[in-house]
Amino acid sequence: MTETSNKQIKTAAIISYISIVFNIITGLIYTPWMVNSIGKSDYGLYVLVSSFLIYFTIDFGLGQAIARFLAKYRAENNEQKVNQLLSITTKIYLLISLIMLIALVVVFFFLQNIFLQLNSAEIEKFKTIYVIAGLFSLVSFPFMSLNGVFIAFERFVVLKLCDIFSKIGVILFMVIALLLGYKLYAIIAINAFIGIIVILFKLIYLFKTTAIKIDLKYKSKALTKELFGFSAWTSVLGIAQRLIINIAPTLLGIYSGTTAIAVFSIGMLIESYVWTFASALNGLFLPKVSGLLSTSENREQVLQLMVKVGRIQLFIIGILYIGMITLGQEFIVLWMGPKFANSYPIVLMLIFPGFFTLTQEIASTLLYVENKIKFKAIIFMVAAIMSILLSVFLIPYFGALGAAMGIVISLLIFEVIIINIFYQKIMKINIIYFFKACLLKMAPSLAIALGFGFAVNYYIPATNFVVFFIKASIIALVYIVVMWFFSLNKYEKELILSIYKKFTPNKLS
């Protein structure tokens, strides 16, 4: 890994977290205002169309396959293979888009038969936003591999800057549209418009700064077979992962209604913030792990990298978990109002498995590098089936809470317990050592900060955001102090100080 590459990773990580902080802050301010502007029912429809169309835009594992093969070819300095791979995948994406178009048209005529809990007015609105969002899905689908190309070419900084531009653009235009009196339809259209602008920029950037050339006439049965051999199980894994959580709004639309969707979506939104914060580093280490394995089959190096990254991620998400557990219900009521208080237990259930899984990015990356994702795909598919069955059974009795219960039970059994057995036994990763070096060593500090958080929340109830943020700041400060003195090692402290210095100008200069 070159010094330039390491610098790219550090800079991209910093930009990622800036983007995430911006996204969370604007989301906290914007989301309740948007819900009040368009209404709880329309917000439920907005979430429903987003989650429903996800299943028509699955890239069948091609994105991960492209990132993996491109990283491999670039490590071998084989630029010809890079262009050949992208030529083939472009044609595959275009073919899938045609199939998607047919599927979307057919489904359109059966929407009223699928979502029986929606009234006639909601169905009419849903059909309109379905068409808008569906057209964008068709246009954007052939370019889903762009992020994988950016990662393989180690253009992390530009990729993360595109994410920031996208978020700023969407929020800015949505605010303007809502202030002008436009409602649900404008929100969907703005998302599509900004998405297309970002795609165009990425295409122009890659063609101008790399030697990529797409030849739609190029054919290779061997490369196509190799690509699908890898992507087949990646596809199964991708579908399963989406079925576990993202299908919940669809199930709620079928068995409950838009109100339950809205309540669940707040829990899903907060869970996505936690996941995004923890996974900001994801993908940045694919070239590095590929490089380690191309030079040596040394599992010890991979394990040490896994511990190093895992501890950093645990330090980052630790404060989010502690804050959400101790202050979550109070925050949701202040943020969205008492009508969304039931979102709190949903949040806790959705984020709980991630406490274990979000720190294991390197192990997940290793699966793709070594093309050993078949077993993980099977695990997640069984988990998805179990989650759906449990949710279908529980939703009629518990609504949105029932959906969350089905999800957390499945994830704990399969994504936490069984997958770690797989890492230990099949992948030969010393997962027991990882948990000792990462979770166990940091657990006492996390427990102290958690206990302090409960005490602060009990003795200082917050009736407004000023008091709430004071409480949150106190808990965060204590968390950092406790972690600094009792858990962080020399490398982690130096890393934090280097980031601090990067954003603090030298006053003596």
N, C-alpha and C positions, 0 to 999 in steps of 0.2 A: 504494500500500500504506500503510495508516494506521499510526500509532505503536502503536495497540492490537493490530493484526494482527501487526506485527513482534514485539511483546512476546509474543504468543501463540505464535509460531513458536519464539522462543528458549526460552520456558518449556517448551513441549511437547518440544523437542529435549532439554533437560536431563532432563525426566521420562523420556523414551524411554531415555536412556542409563542412568539409575538403574534402570529396569525391566530393561534388558538385563543390567546387571551383576548384579542380583539373580537373574535367570534363569540366568545362567551359573554363578554361585557355588552356587546351590541345585542346579542340574543336575549340577555336578561332585561334589557331596556325595551327592545323592539317586540319580542314575542307577546307579552301581555297586551301591549297597545294594538298589535295586529289582530289578536283574538277579539278584543273589544270592538275593533273597527269592522271586522267582517262577520263576527258572531261565532258562537261555539259550534254550531252546526256546520257552517262553511269551513271552519278550521278543521273539523273532523273530515270533511270531504277532501280538503287539501292534503291532509296526511294520508287519507285512504288512496287517492290516486297515485301519490308518490310511492307508497308501499306496494300497491297492486301492479304498477308498471315495471317494478324491479324485476319481476319474473319474466318479462319480455325482453330484458336487456342484459341477460346473463351472457357473459362472453365465453362460456364453456371452457374456462381455464386457459384460454389463449393468452390473456394478459400476463399471467404468471409464467406461462411457458415462454413467451417472447422475452421477458426480462431475464429468465434463467439462461436461455440459449444465447441471447445477445451478450450477456456477461461472460459466458464461456468463450464465445467467438472473439470478443475483444481481448480477453486474457491471452488468447492464442494469436492476436494481431491478424485475424482473418477477416478483413473488411468485405471480401467478396461474399462470404457466407452470410454476413450481416445483411447485405442488400438482397441476397436470394431469399433469406428468411422473411424479410419484410414484404417482398413482392408476393410471396405465397400467402402470407397471413392477410394481406390487404384484400386479395381475391376471396379468401374464405369469409372475411367479415362482410364483404359486399353480398355474397350469396346468402349468409345468415340474415342480413337486413331484408332481403327479398322475402324470405320465409317469415320473418317477423311481421312484415306488412300484411301478409295474408292472414296470419294469426290474429293480429290486432283488429282487422276488419271483421273477421268472423265473431270474435268475442264482443265487439261493439253491439251487435244485434241481440246479445243475450245478457247484457248488464242488468236489466230489470229482473231477470230470473236468477241471477247470482246473488245480488244484494237485496234480499227480500225485506230486510229491516229498514231500508231507506224509503221515505215517502215519495210521491210522484214528483214533487218540486225538487227534492234532493237528487232524484234520478236524472232529471233534465239537466241540472247543473253539472252533475257528475259526467254526463255524456259529453258536454261541451269541453270541460277541462281535460277529459280523457283524450279527446281529439287533439287538443293543443299539445299536451304533454307527450302523447303518442307520436306525433309528427317530429317533435324534438328528439325523442328516443331513436327514431329511425335515422335522422340526420347525424346524430352524435355517435351512434353505435359503431360504425366502421373505424372510429378514431379512439376507441377505448384503450388501445394498446399504447397510446402516446406516452402515458406516464411510465410504463415499463421501459420505453425507449430512452426517456430522460434519465431514469435510474441506471440503466445499463451504460449509458454514456457519461454517467457521473455528473450530470448537469442538475445537481440537487437544488442549488440556489435559485436558478431560474424557475424550476418547477414549483418551489415553495412560494416564490413571488407571484406566480400565476394564481396560486390558491388565494393569496391575500387580495389580489386585484378582483378575483371573482366574488369573494365575500363582500368587499367594499362596494362593488358595483351593484350587486343584488340588493343589499340593504338600502343603498342610496336611492336607487330607482323605485324600490318598493315604497319607501317613505314618501317620495314625491307623488307616486300614483295614489296612495291611500289619502294623502292630504287633498288631492284633487277630486276625491270622491270615487275613484275606481276601486273595485272590490276584488273578488276571488279570481276572475278571469285575468285581470292585469297581473296578479301575483304569479300565476302560472306562466304567462307570456314573458314576463321579465326574466324569470329563471331560465327560460329557453334562449332568450336573446343573449344574455350574458354568457351562457354556456357556449353558444356558437362563436362569439367573439374570442373567447379564450382558446377554443379549438383552432381557429384561424391563426392566432398568434403563435401557438405551439408549432403548427405546421410550417409557417414561414421561418421561425427561428431554427428549427431542425434542418430544413433544407439549405439555409444560408450558412450555418455554422458546422455542419457535419458533411460527410461524403455520402450520405444516404441517397440512393437512387432506386425508385420503384419501377420495376418492369413487369407490367401485367401479362406479358406474353411468356414470362419464364415459367417453366414447369419442372417439377422434381418429385417423383413418386416416393423416393427414399426419404427426402427431407420432410415431405408431408406426412408420411407414415411415422417418422420419428417424432414430429411435432404433436400429432394426435395421440401417439403412444404416451407422451408425457401429459398432455392436456386432458386426456379422458378422465383420469382420476382427479385432476385439479378441478375439472368441471363439476364432478360429483361433489367434491368438497365445497366449492363455491356455492352451488345450489343448496346444499345442506346448511351451510352457515347462514344463508339468507332466510331459509325456511324457519330457522329456530326463533328469531326475534321479529324479523320484518314481515312475516306472514300474520302476526298477531292483529294488526289493524284490519286486515282482510277478514280474518275469522270473526273479529268483533263486528265488522260490517254485516256479516252474514247472520250472526247469532245474537247480537246485542243492539247496535245502533251507533249513531255519530257521537252521542254524548260519551259513551264508554271509550270510543276511539280517541276523543279529545283528552280524556283523563289519562289513558294509557300513553298517549303521545308525549305528554309532559315527562313522564317517567322515562320513556324511550329517548327523549331529547337530552335529558340530563345524563343518562347512561352513555349517550353518544359523545357528550362533552368529555366525560371521564375517559372513555376509550380513545378519543382523538388525542387528548393530552398525553396519555401513556404511549400511544402508538406513533407519535410524531417522529420517532427515530426509526420506525419500521421501514424496511426497504433500503435504508442507507447503508446497511452492513452486508447486503447481498454480494457486491463485488469483493468485499473483504473476506467473507466466509468462503467464497469461490476460490479466492487466491490462496487461502490457507490450505484448502483441500487439494488444490492443483499442485502444490509443492510438497505436501506431506499429509499422510493420513493420521495426523496427530490429534487424537480426541482431547488431549489435555489442553491444547491451545484453544480449541473451540469452547471447552468447558470454562476456562478462565475468562474468555471473552463473554460468555453467557452470564457468568457471575458479575462481571464488571458492569455490563449493560443492565442486567436485572436489578442490581442494587441501586443504580441511578434511577431507573424507572420506578422502583419501589419508593424511593425517597420523594419522587415527584408526585406519584399518585397517593402516597400515604396521607398527605395533608388534605387531598380531595375526599378521600374515604372518611377520615376523621371528621372533617367539616360536615359532610353530608349525613353521617350517622348522628352527630350531636345537634346540628343546627338545621338539618334538612327539612323537617316539617314546618318549622318556624319560617324558614326561607320561602318555601313554596306558597304558604298562606300570604306572606307579605308580597311576594312576587306576582302570583296569579290570582290570589283571592281565596276565600274559604271554600269555594265550590270545587277547587282542585286539591283540597287537603288529602283526598284519597290517593293522590299520586305518590305520596311519601313512601308507603310500604312497597309500592311497585318499584320505585327507584332503588330501594335497599335490596330487593330481590334481584333486580336486573344487574346491579353492579357487583354483587357479592362474589360470583365466580371469577370475575376479572381480577380480584385481589391476588389470585394464584396464577392466572393465565397471562395477564398483561406483562409480567416480568420475564416471560419465556420466549421473547422474539427471536433470539439466536437459534434456539432449538427448532422453532417453526421454519426459520430460514434454511436451516440445515436439511430439512425434509425436501425442500425444493431443489437445493443444490445437488443432493444425492439421488433425486428422483425416487424417493421412498414415501410417497404420500398416499399410496393405496390404502393402507391400514387406517390412517387418520381419516381418509374420506369415508371409509366404511363406518368408523366410529361416529362421525358427525352425521351421517345419513340416518343411522339408527337413532341417534339423539334427536334429530329433527322429527322423525316419525313419532317417537315417544312424546315429544313436546307438543306436536299437533294433536295427537290423540288425547293427551291430558287436558290441553286447552279446550278442545271441543267438548269434553265432559264437564269441565269446571266453569267455563264461561256462562252457561245458562244459570248457574247458582251464584257465582261471585263476580260476574262481569269482567271488568278490566283486571281486577285482582286475580281472577281465575287464570287469565292468560299468563300473567307474571308467575304464578305458582307452577304452571306447567313448564314454563321455560327454565326456571331456576332448578327444579328437580332434575330435569334432563341434563342441564349443563354440569351440575355437581357430579352426577354419576359418570358421565361420559367425558366431558371436557376437562374435568379436574382429576378424577381418580383414574379412569381407564387410560387416558392419553399419557399420563405420567408413568404408568406401568409400561406403556409402549416405548416411551423415551428411554426408560431404564433397561428394559429387556431386549428390545429390538434394535434401537438406535445406539445402544451401548453408551448412553450419556449418564454419567453418575449423578442422577437427579437428586439422590439423597444428600450428596455433598452440596449440590446447588441450593437446596432448601435450607441446609444448615448455615451455609455461608451468606445466604441472602435473607430469607424470611426469618429464620430463627435468631440470627445475630441482631436483627433490627426490631424484633418483636417487643423486647422490653421497652424500648423508647416509644414505639407505637402505642403500647399499652398505657404508659405514663401520660402521653399526650391525649389519648382518648379519655382517660379518667378525668384529666384536667378540663377537657372540653365539656363533658357531662356536668361537672361542677359549675363551670361558668354559665352554661345554659340554664341550670336549675336556679341559681341564685340571681341571675340577671336576665329576666325575660325581656324580649324586645318587642315593642309595639310599633316601631318604625325602622327604616333602613339605616338611619344614623347609628342607633344603638346596636343594631345587628352587625354592621360593619366594624364597629369598635370591638364587639365580642369576637368576631371572626379574626380580626387583626391580632388580638391578644392571644387567641388559640394558635394562630399561625406562627407568631413570634416564639411562643413557648415550644411549639413543635420543632422549629428550626434550631433553637438553643439546645434542646434535649438531644436531637439527632446529631448535632455538631459535636457535642461533648461525649456522647455515649455510643454512637453507632458509626458515624462516617470515618473512613480511613484517610490516610494522607493524600492519596490520588484524588478521591472524591472532593476533599476540601480544596485542593489546588485547582480542580476543575471549576468549582463554584466561584472561587476567587478570580480565576482567569476570565470567566464570563462577566463577573462584576466589574473588573477592571476594563473590559472591552466597552462597557457602557458608561464608564466613569472617566471623564477627561482628566488628564494629568494637569493639575492646577499649577504645578511647579514649572511646567514647560513653557 
